Amino acid sequence: MKLFDVYPLYDIEPVKGYGAYVYDGAGNRYLDLYGGHAVISIGHAHPTYVEAISRQVSLLGFYSNSVQNKLQQELADRLGEQSGLHDHQLFLINSGAEANENALKLASFHNNRSAVLALKKGFHGRTSAAVRATDNPRIQAAINQGIEVTYLELEDLDAIRNHLLSKKYTAFIVEAIQGIGGIHVADPSALLQVREWCRETDTLFISDEIQCGYGRSGMFFAYQAIPDLEPDLVTVAKGMGNGFPIGGLLIHPRFKAWHGMLGTTFGGSHLACAAGIAVLEVIEKEKLVEKTAQLGQYLMERLTEVPGLVEIRGRGLMVGIELDGPVAALRKRLLFEKHIFTGSSSDPNVIRLLPPLNIQKVQLNEFLQAFTEIMQSTPAL
């Protein structure tokens, strides 16, 4: 049987990792500034993480959600404490797409509407409603087109207001920092205004924190950099499990559940919860949110010294570097000549940096030196 060929693959196979590095079978070391799509939050093979998963799998890896699982409550308690959302409710699933899918479903249950308002350049997943809310028609099949979605620019507040006043939208979904779109930080005043219109029209405000959340921005959630911005629903995944598939939907306490409203087979398993608890333990113990803010500021300040860059965007360890031409060849040189993984975006001129939150300054300096050398030896783009 052949693998379904949907991924363009580099001729590199990591076989192990530790901290901010991965290693191939020949022992070559690569600095990981991408974290496998921002998934690796506490570094590869963190001892606390390895021990927690190993211990749990030796006891019980999985049983269904028809029985009690105290690890789910422990995860919820820790998440509430560290995020500040103590009074919220947690629904556990397996991925970011599922988190957004369930958020949109819960919104529709609430106000009995079906249209979605989303932003241009946004990315929210690849399942039915989530992919329709993603501004990329190339990855939407005909079956997804039945869901009505309007894409607008956040700067076009008049259009957003007029659409919301129609009261046909079940939800407005937004990334406080767009990831795949090219690391664009949302304007705080615009989001606050849209939030108020959502309240007035009973449109649920969904903060998609799948890539920008879990400490990556230097706040626990990226939207928390905007005082008084209180979403109805917050979606999380990626860094939540440091590579173990887990996602979550954080639900404002004003929404009430009923049995069968949402459901999942694998979500909230014993093993997934062990992974999630270990991640939060490390984030708290090693003060990774605070360190992320400090290292991100250092990285962005140092990047201003590199010649030939158009713009540097982001917050914390979620950084976009825009050049004046396509970056694909430059990223390949970084990978094959300097052994450094970086990320692409839907904007071909932007490199994304999404390293583990416990990366060290010396490793950022390793990248800065290599990146400067590549830029200096690359013809004008």
LINHUFEN-V994213 format. One line per field, one symbol per residue. ss: DSSP state (h for helix, s for strand, l for the rest). phi: phi as a letter, one per 20 degrees, with the letter a starting at -180 (. if undefined). psi: psi as a letter, one per 20 degrees, with the letter a starting at -180 (. if undefined). A space follows every 10 residues. Layout:
ss = ???
phi = ???
psi = ???
This chain:
ss = llllllllll lllssssssl ssssllllss ssllhhhhll lllsllhhhh hhhhhhhhhl lllllllllh hhhhhhhhhh hhhlllllss sssllhhhhh hhhhhhhhhh hlllsssssl lllllllhhh hhllllhhhl lhhhhhllss ssllllhhhh hhhhhlllss ssssllssll lllssllhhh hhhhhhhhhh hllsssssll llllllllll lhhhhlllll llsssslhhh llllllssss slllllllll lllllllllh hhhhhhhhhh hhhhhllhhh hhhhhhhhhh hhhlllllll sssssllsss sslllllhhh hhhhhhllls slslllllls ssslllllll hhhhhhhhhh hhhhhhhlll l
phi = .effeddfdf ebcfdbbbme cccefenfdc fedcllmmef ednflfgfff ffffffffda ebbffecfbf ffffffffff ffenegefdd decdbfgfff ffffffgfgf dldcecdcdf mfccpcegff fffeebffdd egffffeecd dceffeffff ffffffldef bddbefcfef fpmdefffff ffffgfffff dlefedeedf eeemnfencf dffffdgmed ffccdcakff cloefbbbde dgffedecfn gcaaeefmfg ffffffffff ffgffelfff ffffffffff ffffeefnee bdcpbleccd dedeagdgff fffgfeedlc ecdebfefed eddbfgfdfd gffffgfgff ffffffddgg f
psi = pqqomipppq lpnpirqpcj qqqrhjjppp pnkhklkjho hjqplpgggg gggggghifo hprrjjrqni hghggggggg ghiilhjrqp ppbirgghgh ghghghghhg jkriqpprqq jqpjajafhg hhipmnihjp rhhiiipppp prphhmhggg ghghiikiph qppqphopfh ikmppqpghg hhghgghggh jkppopookg hialihiirg qhhiioqjoo qhqppqcdih jkhpoqrqop pqiippqqpi gqrqgipkrg gghgghgggh gggghjlhgg hggghggggh ghhiipqjqg qpqaqblnpp oprkrqjghg hhggghhilp prqarioijp pppmrqikqq hhhhhggggg ggggghjpqp .
